[in-house]
């Protein structure tokens, strides 16, 4: 698969549009708001990589989850890191009920912690419904059952009225911790891209952890490969100066220009952010209230 300039408006705003995600709008004092733009107006068939280094980038996962559910998309959420109740509590603060989304068939939720428990402690499987994490109890690291779970979950049925399908994974690095080989993790993403992005014309959003001085070569191999494949990268980093109560980290945005549109260039932006109870405030570097 194939892998916008800053403009001044009459309100003296600087805009940095990011396809398939909210638009970052920086005002006169540097503060931003997240403007929800419908995913249906963005180009489909894209892979978005959420990457964090020396900080927790899960706030991006919660945002994309609530964003796509509010937009009426069918979402398959492979949650390998936290429980359903954890995601649901945060989603409610963002105005979304995951329980209601599951009941109406909009959200298919794979709870990795529970699935691991079922595999390891002998929970009987339903006939014809293998556990997506069955590879844990088997030799090797074949992720075919997880792929089939994703594919069948997002296949449209005759009664479905949902918009574009979305696969969300939190977080891919957990698979390596469970003994899955890097090549199998990358194969899983490749087949998901074929099914979700190409065949179903949907989008994929995955979170991975990384470290500048990491000795985990397998994890860095996966991260670097995904960076090359992704159409959009949101990279959350901790501050080099350490903890600050008014600035929690910085977000690097890499967006690759379309190979079909020669005039469209790659986009690179850096913002700092502060995580609040129900939202995240973004601002240009050095424009926090604490330093103005």
C-alpha positions as CSV (number, residue, x, y, z in Angstrom):
1,X,0.0,0.0,0.0
2,X,1.1,3.5,-0.7
3,X,2.3,4.8,2.1
4,X,-0.8,21.1,4.6
5,X,0.9,23.9,5.1
6,X,0.4,26.3,8.0
7,X,-2.0,29.1,7.1
8,X,-3.0,32.4,8.7
9,X,-6.7,32.9,8.9
10,X,-8.6,36.1,9.7
11,X,-8.7,35.1,13.3
12,X,-4.9,34.8,13.4
13,X,-5.2,31.1,14.0
14,X,-2.6,28.5,12.8
15,X,-4.1,25.3,11.7
16,X,-2.4,21.9,11.3
17,X,-4.9,19.5,9.8
18,X,-4.3,15.8,10.4
19,X,-6.3,13.4,8.3
20,X,-8.5,10.8,10.1
21,X,-8.0,12.6,13.5
22,X,-9.1,15.8,15.1
23,X,-7.7,19.1,13.8
24,X,-5.2,20.8,16.0
25,X,-6.0,24.5,16.2
26,X,-3.5,26.9,17.9
27,X,-4.8,30.2,19.1
28,X,-3.0,33.5,19.8
29,X,-1.6,32.4,23.1
30,X,-0.7,29.0,21.8
31,X,-3.6,27.0,23.3
32,X,-5.4,24.5,21.2
33,X,-8.8,22.8,21.1
34,X,-9.6,19.6,19.4
35,X,-12.0,20.0,16.6
36,X,-13.8,16.8,15.8
37,X,-13.9,16.1,12.1
38,X,-15.9,13.2,10.9
39,X,-13.8,10.2,9.8
40,X,-16.1,9.9,6.8
41,X,-14.6,13.1,5.4
42,X,-11.1,11.8,5.7
43,X,-9.3,9.4,3.3
44,X,-10.0,5.8,4.4
45,X,-7.6,2.9,4.3
46,X,-5.0,4.4,6.6
47,X,-2.7,3.1,9.3
48,X,-2.2,5.4,12.3
49,X,0.7,4.6,14.7
50,X,0.5,5.9,18.3
51,X,4.0,5.8,19.8
52,X,5.1,6.7,23.3
53,X,8.6,7.1,24.8
54,X,9.2,7.8,28.5
55,X,5.6,8.7,29.0
56,X,2.1,7.1,28.8
57,X,0.5,7.6,25.4
58,X,-2.8,5.9,26.4
59,X,-4.6,9.2,26.3
60,X,-4.4,9.0,22.5
61,X,-6.0,5.5,22.5
62,X,-8.9,6.8,24.6
63,X,-9.3,9.8,22.3
64,X,-9.5,7.7,19.1
65,X,-11.8,5.2,20.7
66,X,-14.4,7.8,21.7
67,X,-13.8,9.7,18.4
68,X,-14.7,6.8,16.2
69,X,-17.6,5.6,18.3
70,X,-19.1,9.1,18.3
71,X,-18.7,9.2,14.5
72,X,-20.8,6.0,14.1
73,X,-18.0,3.7,13.0
74,X,-17.8,0.0,13.7
75,X,-14.9,-0.5,16.1
76,X,-13.0,-3.7,17.0
77,X,-10.9,-2.9,20.0
78,X,-8.1,-5.4,20.8
79,X,-7.4,-4.3,24.4
80,X,-4.3,-6.2,25.6
81,X,-3.3,-3.8,28.4
82,X,-6.3,-2.9,30.6
83,X,-9.7,-4.3,31.6
84,X,-13.0,-3.3,30.0
85,X,-14.0,-1.4,33.1
86,X,-10.9,0.8,32.9
87,X,-11.6,1.9,29.4
88,X,-15.3,2.3,30.1
89,X,-14.7,4.7,33.0
90,X,-12.5,6.9,30.9
91,X,-14.8,6.7,27.9
92,X,-17.7,7.9,30.1
93,X,-15.7,11.0,31.0
94,X,-15.4,11.6,27.2
95,X,-19.1,11.2,26.7
96,X,-19.2,7.6,25.4
97,X,-20.6,4.4,27.0
98,X,-18.7,1.4,25.9
99,X,-21.3,-0.9,27.5
100,X,-24.0,0.7,25.3
101,X,-21.8,0.5,22.2
102,X,-21.3,-3.2,22.8
103,X,-25.0,-3.8,23.3
104,X,-25.9,-2.2,20.0
105,X,-23.2,-4.1,18.2
106,X,-21.0,-1.1,17.3
107,X,-18.1,-2.1,19.5
108,X,-16.4,-5.5,19.5
109,X,-14.2,-5.6,22.6
110,X,-11.4,-8.2,23.1
111,X,-10.4,-8.1,26.7
112,X,-6.8,-9.5,26.6
113,X,-6.5,-10.0,30.4
114,X,-9.6,-12.1,30.6
115,X,-8.7,-14.1,27.4
116,X,-5.3,-14.9,28.8
117,X,-6.8,-16.1,32.0
118,X,-9.3,-18.3,30.1
119,X,-6.5,-19.9,28.0
120,X,-4.1,-20.4,30.9
121,X,-6.6,-21.8,33.4
122,X,-8.6,-24.0,31.1
123,X,-11.8,-22.1,30.5
124,X,-13.7,-24.2,27.9
125,X,-14.0,-22.7,24.5
126,X,-17.3,-22.6,22.6
127,X,-17.5,-24.8,19.6
128,X,-16.4,-22.9,16.5
129,X,-15.2,-19.9,18.6
130,X,-11.5,-20.4,19.4
131,X,-9.9,-18.0,21.9
132,X,-8.1,-15.2,19.9
133,X,-5.2,-15.5,22.3
134,X,-4.9,-19.3,21.9
135,X,-1.3,-18.9,20.8
136,X,-0.3,-18.5,24.4
137,X,-0.8,-22.2,25.2
138,X,0.7,-23.4,21.9
139,X,4.2,-23.6,20.6
140,X,5.2,-20.7,18.4
141,X,3.3,-17.5,18.0
142,X,0.8,-17.9,15.3
143,X,-1.7,-15.0,15.4
144,X,-4.1,-16.4,12.9
145,X,-6.9,-16.8,15.4
146,X,-6.6,-13.2,16.5
147,X,-6.6,-12.1,12.8
148,X,-9.7,-14.1,12.1
149,X,-11.4,-12.5,15.2
150,X,-10.6,-9.1,13.8
151,X,-11.7,-9.9,10.3
152,X,-15.0,-11.5,11.3
153,X,-15.8,-8.8,13.8
154,X,-15.5,-6.0,11.2
155,X,-17.2,-7.8,8.3
156,X,-20.5,-6.0,7.6
157,X,-23.7,-7.9,8.0
158,X,-27.0,-7.1,6.2
159,X,-28.4,-5.2,9.2
160,X,-25.3,-3.1,9.9
161,X,-25.6,0.6,9.3
162,X,-22.3,1.6,10.8
163,X,-19.8,3.8,8.9
164,X,-16.2,2.7,8.1
165,X,-14.7,-0.1,10.2
166,X,-11.8,0.6,12.6
167,X,-9.3,-1.7,14.3
168,X,-7.8,-0.3,17.5
169,X,-5.0,-2.1,19.3
170,X,-3.7,-1.2,22.8
171,X,-0.9,-2.1,22.9
172,X,1.0,-4.1,20.3
173,X,4.2,-4.3,22.5
174,X,2.3,-6.7,24.8
175,X,2.3,-9.4,22.1
176,X,6.1,-9.4,22.2
177,X,6.0,-9.8,26.0
178,X,3.8,-12.8,25.6
179,X,6.5,-14.5,23.4
180,X,5.2,-13.6,19.9
181,X,8.0,-13.2,17.4
182,X,8.4,-9.8,15.7
183,X,7.9,-11.3,12.3
184,X,4.5,-12.7,13.5
185,X,3.5,-9.4,14.9
186,X,4.3,-7.6,11.6
187,X,2.5,-10.4,9.6
188,X,-0.6,-9.8,11.8
189,X,-0.6,-6.1,11.0
190,X,0.0,-6.8,7.3
191,X,-3.0,-9.1,7.1
192,X,-5.1,-6.7,9.1
193,X,-4.2,-3.9,6.7
194,X,-5.2,-6.0,3.7
195,X,-8.5,-6.9,5.3
196,X,-9.4,-3.7,7.1
197,X,-7.7,-1.0,5.1
198,X,-7.8,-2.4,1.5
199,X,-10.9,-4.7,1.4
200,X,-13.2,-3.0,3.9
201,X,-11.8,0.6,3.3
202,X,-11.5,1.1,7.1
203,X,-8.7,2.4,9.3
204,X,-6.2,0.9,11.8
205,X,-4.9,2.6,14.9
206,X,-2.2,0.9,17.0
207,X,-0.2,1.9,20.1
208,X,3.4,0.7,20.7
209,X,5.9,1.6,23.4
210,X,9.5,2.5,22.5
211,X,12.6,3.9,24.2
212,X,15.5,5.9,22.8
213,X,18.0,3.8,24.7
214,X,16.1,0.5,24.7
215,X,18.0,-2.8,24.5
216,X,14.9,-4.5,23.4
217,X,15.9,-5.1,19.8
218,X,12.7,-7.0,18.9
219,X,10.4,-4.2,20.1
220,X,12.5,-1.6,18.2
221,X,12.3,-3.7,15.1
222,X,8.5,-3.7,15.2
223,X,8.4,0.0,16.0
224,X,10.7,1.0,13.2
225,X,8.8,-1.2,10.7
226,X,5.5,0.3,11.7
227,X,6.9,3.8,11.3
228,X,7.7,3.0,7.7
229,X,4.2,1.6,7.0
230,X,2.1,4.2,8.8
231,X,0.4,7.1,7.1
232,X,0.2,9.1,10.3
233,X,2.4,8.9,13.4
234,X,1.5,10.5,16.7
235,X,4.6,10.2,19.0
236,X,4.1,11.2,22.6
237,X,7.4,11.8,24.5
238,X,8.2,12.7,28.1
239,X,10.0,16.0,28.7
240,X,13.8,15.9,28.6
241,X,13.8,18.2,31.7
242,X,11.7,15.8,33.7
243,X,8.3,16.2,35.4
244,X,6.4,19.5,35.1
245,X,2.8,20.0,36.5
246,X,1.8,22.3,33.7
247,X,3.4,20.5,30.8
248,X,3.1,16.7,30.7
249,X,5.0,16.0,27.5
250,X,5.3,16.7,23.8
251,X,3.5,15.3,20.8
252,X,5.3,14.9,17.5
253,X,3.1,14.6,14.4
254,X,4.4,13.0,11.3
255,X,2.0,12.8,8.3
256,X,3.1,11.3,5.0
257,X,2.0,13.0,1.9
258,X,0.0,10.9,-0.6
259,X,2.2,9.4,-3.3
260,X,-0.8,10.0,-5.7
261,X,-0.8,13.7,-5.0
262,X,2.6,15.1,-6.0
263,X,1.9,18.5,-4.6
264,X,1.0,17.1,-1.1
265,X,4.1,17.2,1.1
266,X,4.9,15.5,4.3
267,X,3.8,17.2,7.5
268,X,5.8,17.5,10.7
269,X,4.7,19.4,13.8
270,X,5.6,19.4,17.5
271,X,3.2,20.4,20.3
272,X,3.4,20.2,24.1
273,X,0.4,19.0,26.0
274,X,-1.2,18.9,29.4
275,X,-3.6,16.0,30.3
276,X,-6.7,17.1,32.2
277,X,-9.6,15.1,33.7
278,X,-11.8,15.2,30.6
279,X,-9.6,16.5,27.8
280,X,-6.0,17.2,26.7
281,X,-4.8,20.8,26.1
282,X,-2.2,21.2,23.3
283,X,0.0,24.3,22.8
284,X,3.1,25.4,20.9
285,X,6.4,24.8,22.7
286,X,7.1,27.4,25.3
287,X,3.5,28.7,25.2
288,X,2.3,27.2,28.5
289,X,0.6,29.5,31.0
290,X,3.3,28.6,33.4
291,X,5.9,30.4,31.3
292,X,3.8,33.3,29.9
